[in-house]
Amino acid sequence: MIASPSVAEPRVDGSPDAWPGAAWADEVRRLARRRGAVILAHNYQLPAIQDIADHTGDSLALSRIAAESDASTIVFCGVHFMAETAKILSPHKTVLIPDARAGCSLADSITADQLREWKAEYPDAVVVSYVNTTAAVKAETDICCTSSNAVEVVASIPADREVLFLPDQFLGAHVRRVLGRENMHVWAGECHVHAGINGATLTAKAEANPDAELFVHPECGCATSALYLAGTGAVPADRVKILSTGGMLDAARASQASSVLVATEIGMLHQLRKAAPEIDFRAVNDRASCRYMKMITPEKLLRALREGRDEVHVDPELAARGRAAVQRMIEIGQPGGGE
C-alpha cells in the first residue's frame, strides 16, 4: 500500500470545466511513477482527466497501447467494459478503474445468457460483437468489431452466412445499410446517450448552421437522419461524415470548415478543440453527457493510485476466448479504433 501523501486531497465540483489544480496533477504523476502505472483516458472523460492521462483515445486503441506499454499497472479512466478489455489484452498486468460502478447502458443491453439463447436460434450464424460489450459476451463472440471497422468485419464474412450483430441497433443498421446485407440480424440495444441525439435535433441544428459540417457517430439515433439530409441535398453530402471518435479527430485535422456540429457524447469536444482550435465545434445535443463516464473524477483517480482500487479481474478462460475474438478482428487488417 502506498502511503497517503501530505498534499491535501483536491476538491472539484465535477463540472466539465473544473480543473483541480497543479498540486493534484503533480501528485497524480508522482503516484503513477511509484506504481509503474500508465494512465489511460477515454475521449468522453472530464477534461481534467483527459489532460492528465498518458494517452487519451477510444477504448480499443487505449487497450492496445496499454498492452504494448512497459507499465505494470494500467489505470483505465473509462467505463467498466473498457477496463475489462484492457485486462483481456494484458492478462498479466494490474488493471485499475477509479470507480468500478462506472457501467455502460450499451454493454448492459445484452448478457451472455441472452446471447447464448440468440445463438441457439441461429446455430450456423457468425456472431459479431461491438467492443462495447462485457468480457462474458466477448467470450461468446466469433469476431469483434469497432465503429470504424464494423463494415469491413461484416463484409469479411461469406455472403451466405447469417450474421448476428450486437448490441448496438444503430451501428448495426448503418452496417446493414452500407452492405445491403439481408441475412444480418441486429440486436435491439443502444447507448442511452447516443440514442438521445435524435434526428429532429440534428435537423434543427443543421438548418440553423447551414455552413457547418456534421460529424455523426454511428451509434447515434440521428445517423439515418444525417444521411437523409445528405441524400436530399439539405446538407451537401461532402459535409456529412459518419465517424468513430478516432475518425472524428482525423477528420477535424483535415477539415477546412469553420464550424462543425458534433453528434456524440459531449466529452469528445475537448479533444476536437485541441486537435483543431481554429474550428468552432458545437454539440448537436448539449445534454448528451454520459453520467457513467463522468463518475471518474479527479478525486477518484487519486484514490485509485493511492490505494490500488478498484482492481479489475476477468476469468482467465473468458479472457482467452474474448482475446481470440479481438485478434480475429485485428487479422482482417482494419483494426480501427474502439468506438
Secondary structure as UniProt FT lines:
FT   TURN            16..17
FT   HELIX           22..35
FT   STRAND          37..42
FT   TURN            43..44
FT   HELIX           47..52
FT   STRAND          55..57
FT   HELIX           59..68
FT   STRAND          73..77
FT   HELIX           80..89
FT   TURN            91..92
FT   STRAND          94..96
FT   TURN            100..101
FT   TURN            105..106
FT   HELIX           107..109
FT   HELIX           112..121
FT   TURN            123..124
FT   STRAND          126..130
FT   HELIX           135..139
FT   STRAND          143..145
FT   TURN            147..149
FT   HELIX           150..155
FT   TURN            159..160
FT   STRAND          163..166
FT   HELIX           169..179
FT   TURN            182..183
FT   STRAND          184..186
FT   HELIX           192..195
FT   HELIX           199..208
FT   TURN            210..211
FT   STRAND          213..216
FT   TURN            218..219
FT   TURN            221..222
FT   HELIX           223..232
FT   HELIX           237..239
FT   STRAND          240..242
FT   HELIX           245..254
FT   STRAND          259..263
FT   TURN            266..267
FT   HELIX           268..275
FT   TURN            277..278
FT   STRAND          280..283
FT   TURN            286..287
FT   TURN            291..292
FT   HELIX           293..295
FT   HELIX           298..307
FT   HELIX           316..331
FT   TURN            332..333
//
